[in-house]
Amino acid sequence: MPFVHIKIAGMALTPEQVRHVQDEATRLMATVMRKKRELTAVLVEQVPADAWTVGAEPVRVAGHLDVKVTEGTNTAEEKSRFIAAAAKLLKDVLGSDLPVATYVVVHELAADSWGYDGLSQEHRRKTGPAVLTF
């Protein structure tokens, strides 16, 4: 049950590019992070370039990918592979002007600190494997 939030600055993505980023982020969550595709939510947010700086300097284009997953459900190797693949996705879509300081962040949240459909992940964990979802 991951939530992926992608912020883009400096270039207006076409609807097709937004859909591509959403599809690829969902695919990475399913294949690299072992998350359920049908429970993966992806938000692509576009902000003005003048809202973003790196090293206090304006940028022409920027991107940031932030994902939330349940703590302890991924290995360090999976997270490392995801970070590399997500960074490549941002670079493929946004181009070579993307700053080196383009971050991909994996937030691991305690199972009792979040959930969906009114139930925490901890509740799902306690009620048995039949409804256990991450």
trRosetta pair geometry for C-beta under 8 A, 3 or more apart (Angstrom, degrees):
i j d omega theta_ij theta_ji phi_ij phi_ji
1 35 7.1 -143 0 -160 22 110
1 36 7.0 8 -59 45 55 107
1 39 4.4 -64 -99 150 65 127
1 40 7.7 -163 -141 -79 26 45
1 70 7.3 57 53 -30 94 107
1 115 7.5 22 116 -150 161 41
1 116 5.5 -150 -158 -3 138 129
1 121 6.9 -156 47 -89 134 109
1 133 5.5 79 -36 129 106 103
1 134 6.0 -117 17 172 78 23
2 29 5.1 -142 51 -147 145 135
2 33 6.8 41 -46 111 152 148
2 35 4.9 -26 -6 -142 114 166
2 39 7.5 104 25 112 56 87
2 40 5.3 6 60 -122 92 80
2 41 7.4 -155 101 37 55 67
2 67 5.5 -1 -175 -173 122 103
2 68 6.2 159 -154 76 68 55
2 69 5.0 -22 -99 -86 99 81
2 134 7.8 33 -46 146 77 69
3 41 5.0 -12 -117 68 71 106
3 43 7.6 8 -178 3 90 104
3 67 7.0 164 83 -152 48 55
3 68 4.7 4 51 45 95 107
4 25 4.8 164 139 163 163 132
4 26 7.7 -138 21 -69 146 56
4 29 6.6 -118 -48 -58 130 133
4 40 6.8 20 -4 -179 112 95
4 41 6.9 -179 28 93 71 53
4 42 4.4 -11 69 -111 111 76
4 43 7.1 176 92 27 60 62
4 65 6.8 -14 -168 -167 95 93
4 66 7.4 151 -157 82 48 48
4 67 4.8 -13 -103 -102 73 89
5 43 5.1 -6 -116 63 69 105
5 45 6.9 2 -172 3 87 116
5 65 7.5 156 83 -155 49 45
5 66 4.7 -17 63 65 97 99
5 67 7.5 -179 22 -79 65 41
6 21 6.1 -141 94 158 167 129
6 25 6.6 -125 -42 -73 132 153
6 42 7.0 11 0 -172 110 92
6 43 7.0 -180 29 91 68 54
6 44 4.9 -18 71 -111 109 67
6 45 6.9 167 86 25 53 69
6 63 7.0 -12 -173 -166 91 97
6 64 7.1 167 -153 85 48 52
6 65 5.0 -8 -106 -106 83 77
6 66 7.6 -177 -77 25 39 66
6 90 7.8 -168 -150 -93 114 100
7 45 5.0 -26 -106 74 70 100
7 46 7.7 149 -160 -96 57 23
7 47 6.0 3 -169 1 104 117
7 62 7.9 -8 115 112 94 94
7 63 6.8 164 88 -151 59 47
7 64 4.7 5 52 52 101 99
7 66 7.9 27 -2 3 97 106
8 11 7.0 -67 160 61 112 77
8 13 6.1 40 99 -27 164 120
8 44 6.7 9 -2 -174 116 93
8 45 7.2 168 23 86 72 48
8 46 5.0 -29 71 -108 98 71
8 47 7.2 159 78 24 45 70
8 61 7.9 -22 -172 -166 81 84
8 62 7.4 160 -159 86 39 56
8 63 5.3 -4 -107 -104 66 85
8 94 6.8 -164 -139 -88 104 119
9 46 7.4 143 -89 -164 39 59
9 47 4.9 -33 -92 75 91 88
9 48 6.7 15 -146 104 93 22
9 49 5.0 127 160 -102 95 48
9 51 6.2 -138 -123 64 132 94
9 52 4.1 138 76 0 173 145
9 59 6.8 83 98 82 120 114
9 61 6.7 160 91 -156 65 39
9 62 4.3 5 53 52 109 97
9 63 7.4 -159 23 -68 71 44
10 49 3.7 76 -93 -96 69 108
10 52 7.1 -81 -39 53 99 131
10 59 6.1 -83 -63 113 143 88
10 60 5.2 102 -162 143 139 41
10 61 3.7 -149 90 -98 140 47
10 62 5.8 107 -5 10 123 69
10 94 7.9 71 72 -156 113 112
10 97 7.9 -128 132 110 150 127
11 49 7.9 62 -30 -67 48 112
11 61 5.3 1 -12 -111 108 110
11 94 6.7 159 38 -137 133 79
12 46 6.4 66 -123 -176 59 154
13 17 4.0 -129 -168 90 99 124
13 18 5.0 125 116 -56 128 78
13 21 7.2 -34 -156 -7 160 134
13 44 7.2 -58 55 156 152 138
13 46 6.3 -151 18 -83 96 130
13 93 7.3 3 -113 171 120 119
14 17 4.7 98 50 4 75 100
14 18 7.2 -136 94 -4 41 84
15 18 5.6 -51 -148 35 35 114
15 19 6.3 35 154 -18 66 106
16 19 5.7 -54 -148 38 31 112
16 20 6.3 36 151 -23 64 105
17 20 5.4 -50 -146 34 34 115
17 21 6.4 34 155 -18 65 103
17 93 6.0 121 -166 -154 106 110
18 21 5.9 -55 -151 36 30 110
18 22 6.4 29 151 -17 65 108
18 44 5.0 -174 -148 75 91 155
19 22 5.6 -55 -147 39 32 113
19 23 6.1 33 155 -20 67 107
20 23 5.8 -55 -144 38 28 110
20 24 6.1 21 159 -13 65 110
20 93 6.9 165 98 -101 119 118
21 24 6.0 -58 -141 42 26 106
21 25 6.1 27 159 -19 64 109
21 42 7.7 -177 121 162 80 135
21 44 5.6 94 91 -94 132 137
21 89 6.8 118 -131 161 72 115
21 93 5.8 21 -78 -85 104 166
22 25 6.0 -56 -143 37 26 109
22 26 6.3 25 157 -17 62 109
22 42 4.5 153 -138 96 79 139
22 44 6.2 -93 -62 -27 92 119
23 26 5.8 -60 -151 38 27 111
23 27 6.3 29 152 -21 64 108
24 27 5.4 -50 -144 35 34 114
24 28 6.3 35 156 -19 65 103
24 89 5.1 165 127 -130 138 131
25 28 5.8 -53 -148 36 30 111
25 29 6.5 33 153 -20 63 104
25 40 7.7 -176 121 159 85 127
25 42 4.9 127 86 -119 132 137
25 65 7.2 -162 -114 -145 120 127
25 86 7.1 53 -115 -120 80 97
25 89 7.0 150 -69 139 70 167
26 29 5.7 -54 -149 34 32 112
26 30 6.4 25 154 -14 65 108
26 37 5.9 70 170 -145 104 82
26 40 4.8 142 -130 100 82 139
26 42 5.9 -94 -56 -28 89 135
27 30 5.8 -61 -150 40 30 108
27 31 5.9 4 164 0 69 115
27 37 7.9 19 -92 -113 40 111
28 31 6.3 -63 -128 49 26 93
28 32 5.1 -13 -172 18 69 120
28 33 7.0 53 139 -1 69 100
28 82 6.0 116 164 -137 111 82
28 85 5.3 173 -126 113 126 131
28 86 6.2 143 143 -71 168 81
28 89 7.2 -91 -38 -37 145 145
29 32 7.2 -45 -96 53 12 85
29 33 5.0 -41 -151 49 50 123
29 35 4.4 -44 160 51 95 127
29 37 7.4 139 87 -100 101 55
29 40 4.7 138 88 -121 151 142
29 67 7.2 -176 -96 -144 108 142
29 82 7.9 57 -92 -132 47 125
30 33 7.5 18 -17 57 10 79
30 34 7.5 33 -171 -123 34 16
30 35 5.9 -89 -86 68 44 69
30 36 7.3 18 -109 -166 87 11
30 37 4.4 7 -83 -69 134 90
30 40 6.8 -95 -51 -25 86 148
31 34 8.0 -11 166 -68 9 46
32 78 6.0 144 160 -163 75 80
32 81 5.1 -155 -153 109 119 111
32 82 4.6 154 122 -81 137 81
32 85 6.0 -165 -54 28 158 151
33 67 7.8 -127 -71 144 168 153
33 69 6.6 -128 -179 -92 134 152
33 74 5.5 -39 -147 -99 81 134
33 78 5.8 115 -108 162 51 117
33 79 7.7 60 -105 -85 95 54
33 82 5.4 40 -58 -83 100 140
34 73 7.7 -142 80 154 108 95
34 74 7.2 167 38 -100 103 85
34 78 7.1 -49 1 -142 102 149
34 134 8.0 31 106 80 88 119
35 39 7.0 -116 166 75 95 98
35 40 5.7 101 118 -76 123 107
35 69 7.0 -114 -80 -117 129 112
35 134 6.3 -104 -117 107 79 80
36 39 4.3 49 85 23 111 108
36 40 6.8 -171 91 -30 55 84
36 133 6.0 -38 1 -154 142 104
36 134 7.6 134 -2 67 94 52
37 40 5.7 -51 -149 13 33 118
39 116 7.0 175 -157 42 106 161
39 133 6.0 122 -36 170 172 131
47 51 4.7 -83 154 64 116 144
47 52 6.7 114 97 -38 120 108
48 51 4.9 104 68 -10 80 104
49 52 6.2 -76 -161 41 42 101
49 58 7.0 62 146 -175 97 100
49 59 6.5 -133 -164 84 93 70
49 60 6.6 -19 -147 -158 141 25
49 61 7.1 -55 -111 -83 112 36
49 62 7.4 132 -132 11 71 99
50 58 6.7 -25 -117 -129 58 116
52 58 7.7 89 87 -149 63 56
52 59 5.5 -50 110 40 104 115
52 62 4.5 -140 145 38 153 152
53 56 5.5 19 147 -142 139 19
53 57 5.7 148 -163 64 96 28
53 58 5.7 -55 -105 -86 85 35
53 59 6.5 163 -125 -12 32 89
54 57 6.1 -34 70 60 62 85
54 59 5.5 60 4 -61 103 121
54 62 7.0 170 -39 -106 112 126
54 99 4.6 146 -5 -167 171 170
54 101 4.7 155 -148 62 124 130
55 101 7.4 152 -29 3 88 153
59 62 4.7 77 97 -50 150 108
59 97 7.9 137 -179 149 88 99
59 99 5.7 -74 -121 -36 133 123
60 97 5.0 -51 74 163 123 141
61 94 5.1 165 155 -178 131 109
61 95 6.6 59 69 55 165 101
61 97 4.9 91 33 96 115 112
61 98 5.9 -63 103 -84 107 59
62 94 7.9 -79 91 -169 3 154
62 98 7.1 119 -116 -140 34 69
62 99 6.2 -3 -108 15 85 110
62 102 6.8 -171 -158 -104 66 91
63 90 4.2 -180 102 -156 150 122
63 93 7.8 102 -85 76 157 109
63 94 5.2 -144 -31 -33 131 157
63 98 6.2 -28 19 -134 107 117
63 102 5.4 31 66 -151 82 116
64 102 6.9 -145 -82 -162 54 65
64 103 5.5 12 -131 63 87 85
64 104 7.8 177 -163 -82 50 41
64 105 7.7 5 -178 3 93 104
65 86 4.9 -137 85 168 157 127
65 87 7.9 -139 29 -72 128 49
65 89 7.8 62 -59 74 156 117
65 90 6.3 -135 -26 -58 118 124
65 103 7.6 -153 42 107 61 57
65 104 4.7 -3 67 -118 104 79
65 105 7.3 176 95 26 56 64
66 104 7.8 -171 -75 -156 38 43
66 105 4.8 -3 -117 61 74 105
66 107 6.8 26 -178 -12 90 111
67 82 7.6 -76 39 154 154 137
67 86 7.8 -128 -22 -94 127 160
67 104 7.8 9 2 -177 102 84
67 105 7.1 177 28 90 63 58
67 106 5.4 -16 68 -113 100 63
67 107 6.8 -171 91 26 46 76
68 107 4.7 -24 -105 73 70 109
68 109 5.7 20 -170 -13 102 122
68 114 7.0 -23 152 89 131 177
69 73 5.8 -126 156 60 111 118
69 74 6.2 34 117 -9 155 123
69 106 6.5 -16 18 -169 114 95
69 107 7.3 150 25 80 62 57
69 108 6.0 -30 76 -108 83 63
69 109 7.3 167 81 22 30 82
69 134 6.7 46 -169 168 89 101
70 73 4.7 64 78 -14 92 132
70 108 7.1 18 134 -158 21 74
70 109 6.3 -59 -112 69 41 77
70 110 7.9 4 -154 161 70 13
70 111 5.2 42 -155 -91 115 77
70 114 7.6 -146 -90 67 78 106
70 121 4.9 -161 -102 168 132 166
70 134 4.7 -104 29 -137 126 100
71 108 4.0 94 -101 158 67 103
71 109 6.0 -129 -32 80 90 23
71 110 5.4 -9 9 -89 136 39
71 111 6.6 -107 42 -34 90 71
72 108 7.1 109 -15 -173 48 132
73 108 7.9 174 27 -135 81 103
73 134 4.4 173 -142 -168 161 159
74 78 4.4 -122 -169 84 98 131
74 79 5.4 112 125 -53 127 89
74 82 7.8 -19 -171 -8 151 141
74 106 7.4 -82 68 177 148 146
74 108 7.7 -138 39 -96 101 114
75 78 4.6 101 53 4 79 100
75 79 7.1 -146 93 -2 44 85
76 79 5.8 -57 -149 39 32 110
76 80 6.2 35 152 -22 66 108
77 80 5.6 -53 -145 36 30 113
77 81 6.4 31 155 -17 64 105
78 81 5.8 -55 -148 38 30 109
78 82 6.2 31 153 -20 64 108
79 82 5.6 -54 -146 37 31 114
79 83 6.3 35 155 -23 65 104
79 106 5.0 -122 -144 38 109 166
80 83 5.8 -51 -147 32 30 112
80 84 6.6 27 155 -15 62 106
81 84 5.9 -57 -151 38 31 110
81 85 6.2 24 156 -14 67 111
82 85 5.9 -61 -144 42 29 106
82 86 5.9 26 160 -18 68 110
82 104 7.5 -163 125 149 80 135
82 106 6.6 80 90 -72 134 131
83 86 6.0 -56 -140 39 25 108
83 87 6.3 27 158 -20 61 108
83 104 4.6 160 -141 89 72 128
83 106 6.9 -91 -67 -22 96 112
84 87 5.9 -57 -149 35 26 111
84 88 6.5 27 152 -18 62 106
85 88 5.6 -53 -150 35 33 113
85 89 6.5 39 149 -23 64 102
86 89 5.4 -47 -150 31 36 116
86 90 6.7 36 152 -17 65 100
86 104 4.4 125 91 -127 126 144
87 90 5.8 -52 -152 35 33 110
87 91 6.4 30 152 -15 65 107
87 102 6.5 125 -138 101 89 109
87 104 5.4 -105 -58 -19 82 131
88 91 5.7 -57 -146 41 33 110
88 92 6.1 37 154 -24 67 106
89 92 5.7 -53 -145 34 28 112
89 93 6.4 15 160 -9 63 110
90 93 6.2 -66 -149 43 27 102
90 94 5.6 -10 169 11 68 120
90 98 6.3 129 133 -140 99 156
90 102 5.9 -175 115 160 148 137
90 104 7.6 -156 -11 -67 135 104
91 94 6.4 -68 -121 54 23 88
91 95 7.3 -101 -173 72 54 6
91 96 7.4 47 -166 -89 93 43
91 98 5.4 -128 -107 40 68 150
91 102 7.6 145 -65 78 83 160
94 97 7.3 -105 144 64 89 81
94 98 4.8 90 101 -72 121 115
95 98 6.4 152 78 -24 52 91
98 102 5.2 3 166 -55 107 151
99 102 5.6 146 74 -46 71 86
109 113 4.9 -124 173 81 102 120
109 114 5.0 33 122 8 148 126
110 113 4.3 85 64 -5 88 114
110 114 7.9 128 73 9 57 82
110 122 7.7 6 147 -55 82 117
111 114 7.8 -97 -155 50 26 70
111 120 6.6 99 150 152 67 100
111 121 4.0 -112 -155 96 79 105
111 122 4.0 122 120 -65 101 74
111 124 8.0 -123 -172 51 113 90
111 125 5.7 9 175 -11 154 139
112 120 5.4 31 -138 166 44 151
112 121 7.4 -108 -58 61 27 78
112 122 3.9 9 -77 -17 72 149
113 120 7.5 102 28 -145 17 117
114 120 6.7 117 85 -139 21 78
114 121 6.3 23 83 -7 69 110
115 118 7.4 -38 110 101 121 15
115 119 5.0 -125 167 102 143 45
115 120 3.9 -132 -42 -113 134 29
115 121 5.2 -162 -93 -29 81 60
115 122 7.8 -86 -68 23 119 67
115 123 6.8 19 -107 32 154 109
115 124 7.2 158 -132 -13 112 112
116 119 7.2 -15 70 56 43 73
119 123 4.6 -116 -172 79 94 137
119 124 6.0 103 132 -50 122 88
120 123 4.6 108 57 -1 78 98
120 124 7.2 -141 99 0 48 83
121 124 5.5 -51 -152 37 39 113
121 125 6.3 45 148 -25 68 102
121 133 7.5 -113 -126 79 84 66
121 134 6.7 61 -145 -105 127 66
122 125 5.4 -50 -147 33 34 115
122 126 6.3 29 155 -16 66 106
123 126 5.9 -59 -148 39 29 107
123 127 6.2 21 158 -18 66 112
124 127 6.0 -61 -142 37 28 106
124 131 5.2 -124 -148 123 85 93
124 132 5.4 132 145 -114 96 42
124 133 5.8 -68 172 31 156 75
125 132 5.8 65 -104 -120 48 99
127 130 7.8 -78 123 58 89 88
127 131 5.4 -13 94 56 117 126
127 132 7.9 -177 68 -62 76 69
128 131 6.3 69 73 27 76 86
128 132 6.9 -117 115 -34 35 96
129 132 5.0 -43 -133 9 41 124
